[in-house]
Amino acid sequence: MDMDHNHDHGTDDSAAKSCPMIMVFHAGHCERILWRGWVAATVTEFVLSAIAIFVVSFLYEALKFLRQHLARRVARKEAERLADEQRRKGDNPSGSDTPLAEPRELSYGQRLLDSSHIIQSLLNLLQIVISYLLMLIFMTFNYWLCLAVVLGLGIGYFFFGWNKKTPDESECCP
């Protein structure tokens, strides 16, 4: 019974055939990563792949930082807009009893189609795709690729995690 999980289905790529998927933690340098075309058959290819994975993991943390930064900027602009409207409402120089118009709330459709919401949604989609790809890379069970993912995320958090204002501000578990 063949248990090597080699699912090439008749391809003639010798590098892909020589790099079976090993379903336990291991430290080899011959690895098929994410899709059929990304095979690290030599040590050089493997090291370059690990560096690329590290960079993607690091950039994943930068993307989370960017999303938080954009969300804070939008919230700050909205707070400033409401404060200006309150100030104008309180500074009725004419002395008349006619109140100024109340600030109009945006409808659901307007908020949904707001450019900042669309950008946040696209960045969120990108973040989800990257996170699943990193998970799949980790599931190659190669120590070195797992280490590249973990170090990239850890060092990325070191550079970008300082952005959290409060300890309860987390992207997980609301």
Salt bridges, closest charged atoms under 4 A:
ASP8 OD1 - ARG32 NH1 3.18
GLU31 OE1 - HIS26 NE2 2.73
GLU61 OE2 - LYS64 NZ 3.17
GLU78 OE2 - ARG81 NH2 2.48
ASP84 OD1 - ARG87 NH2 2.12
GLU85 OE2 - ARG81 NH1 2.77
GLU102 OE2 - LYS89 NZ 2.90
GLU169 OE2 - ARG72 NH2 2.15
GLU171 OE2 - LYS64 NZ 2.99
GLU171 OE1 - LYS164 NZ 3.45
